[in-house]
């Protein structure tokens, strides 16, 4: 798997010094995926685009990164490999959390794994309003991911949302939700096809009532 992943990453234009460690990471993901459901990617050709996509946030990451719903570690593990920035991975599923801890140790990455739901972890004073930037690759609506992520971001920090196609109604709901969460939408940067990065800038501490209790942000997205 390593050789195939290395070839795919090389063809995608990944920087040469990152190819070997990213391929090792990808091979670890695919190997773990044989025994439990870590990711929907089942082959090197499935996984490589996700690794490459993770690297699109690298230019915007600084100081400290929180990643909510980390799963297999995308984008945070590739970002940490590329930058050395300390990462905190919020992942409630035990097997996934243990895999992520192993990846931190294998690649000697600074950071920690928090094995809690985001709605619970965001109540920890050590984690709340604490990080310079944050990411989340959940497939939920944009207002949902904003509510789950922004409580972890410190004022003047930024939530980096990787999104695909967005309707005008979802974009409007995200804008309204950001205001409720003491933030505002900033730049939107288009990538390949419909892929984009939306920056949500944190302006003040998140009101204490957010995030709402477990499951509610997904069931009843803000401002929709």
N, C-alpha and C positions, 0 to 999 in steps of 0.2 A: 504493500500500500504506500509505503514511504516514497518509492521511486515514482509511482504514478502521480502522487500528490505533488512531489517536487516538479515534475514535468508540467503539470497543470498550473501551478503557481508561477513557474518561470514563463510560461506562455501568456499568462495574465499580466506580466510586467511587474511582479512583486520584486522589491529590492533584493539583490542576491544574498545579502547577509541574513535576511529573514526567512529564506526559503527552507532551509534545513529545520530550524526549530518549529516553524509553522506546520511543516509536513509531519513532524513527529507528533505535534499536538493533534493534528487531524487524524493521524493513524490511531492515536489513543482514543479519540472520540468514536471512530468506527469500530474499534475493538470492543469498547464498552457497550456499544449499541447492539452487539450480538447477544448480550445477556440481559439487558433491560432497555426500556424505551427512553433513550437519552435525547434523540433527535430524529426527525423524519428523514434525514439524509442517510442513505444506505450504502453509498459507494463514493470513491474519491471524486468522481465527476459530479455527484450530487453535492458534496460537501465543499469542494474548492471554491465555488462562487460565493458561498456564505463567509468563508474566511476572507476572501478578497473584499467583499462588501463591508466586513467588519473594519478593515483598514481605512475605509473612507472617512471615519471619524477621527483618525489619528491626528490630523493637523489642528484639531479643535480641543484636544484633551490636555489638561495641565493640572499640576499639583496633586489632585486626588480625584478618583473616579468611583462612583457607586453604580452598580449595575443591578437592576431589579428584574427578578424572574430569570435568573442567569441560565438555567437549563444546562446546556452543554458548554457554556462559557463564552458564547458569542453575543456581543463583540468583545467583551472585556479581556478575555485571555489573549487573543491576538493583539489587542491594543497594548496590553501590559508587556507582551513579548517585544513589541516594536518600540515602546517608549520608556519602559521601566517605571512608569507612574504607579504608585500604590493603588490597589483596587480593593473594593469591598463588594462581595457578591452576595446578593440576597436571593436565597433559593430554599423553598420550604420542603421540597421532596428529599427525603433522607439519602437515597441512593445517588441522586444528582449532586447533593451537597458534598457527599463523601468523594465523589469523582472530582469535583472542583477543588477540594482541599488537596487531593493528590496532584492535580495539575499545578497548583501553587508551589508545592514541594518539588515536583519534578523539574520545573523550569526556574526554580529559585526566585519566584515572584513575590514582591512585597504586597501584603494585604491579608485579608481574612474572608472566611465564608460565614455568613449569618444564616442559620437554618431556621428561618421564620418566614411567615407570610409578610409581605410588604406592609400591610395594614397594622401588623403587630410590631414589626421592627421599627417603624417610623415613630413609635411611642417611646423608644429608647433615647434618653437625653443625649447619650454619647453619639448617636447616629443622626439625630434630627438637626436640620439646618447646618450640616457639618461638611459637605463636600463641594469642591469647586465645580464639578460637573457630574453629569449622570447620563446613563443610557438605559434603554429598555427595548427589547425586540418582541415584546408580546404582541399578539395579533388582535388585541382589543382595540376599541375605538380610541382616537387621539385624546379626547377628554379623560378617558379612563386611565390611560398610561400617564397623562399629566398629573392626575390626582395621586397616583401611586408613587411617582418619582419625585415630584417637586418638594414634598416635605423633607426629603433628604438633602436637598441642595441649599447651600448657604446663600444669604443675600449677596447679590452681585455675581452669583454663579450662574450656570447655564445648564438646562436640560437639552440634550441632543437627541432629537427624535428622528429615527430612521423610518420613513414611511413610504408607501407606494401611492397608488392613485387615491386622491382625496376629493370628495364631493364638496361643493360650496357649503352645504349644510354642516358637514363635519368640520370644515375649516372655521366656520363661524362659531360653532360650539366650542372648538378648541380655544379660540380667541376669548370668548366669554368665560370659559372655565379658567383660563390662565389668570384673568383679572381677579376672579374669586379666590384663587390660590396665591395671590400677591405676586403675580408675574405678568409678563406680556410677551406676545410673539415678536420675535426679532426677524432675522434674515431667514429666507427660504432658499436653499441651494439645490438646484436640480442636478441629478447624476445621470446615469444611463437610463433610457426609456422613461418610465414613470417614477423611478426611484428618486427620492429627495431626502434632504436633511432639513428639518425645521428646528430652529433654535428658539427656545423659550427662556427668556431672561428673568431670573428671580430678582425681585425688587425689595422684598421685606420678608421677615419670618412668616412661614405659612400659618394661617389661623389654626388654632389648636383643634378645632373640630374636624380637620382633615388629616389623613384620609379617614373616611367613614369606616364603620365596622366591617369586618371581613366579608368579602363578597359583594358588598353594596356598590363599590365603584364600578364593577363590571355589570351588575344587574341594572343599575340606574345611573348611567353616565351623567356627569354634570352638564347642565345647560343644553340637554337634548330634548 
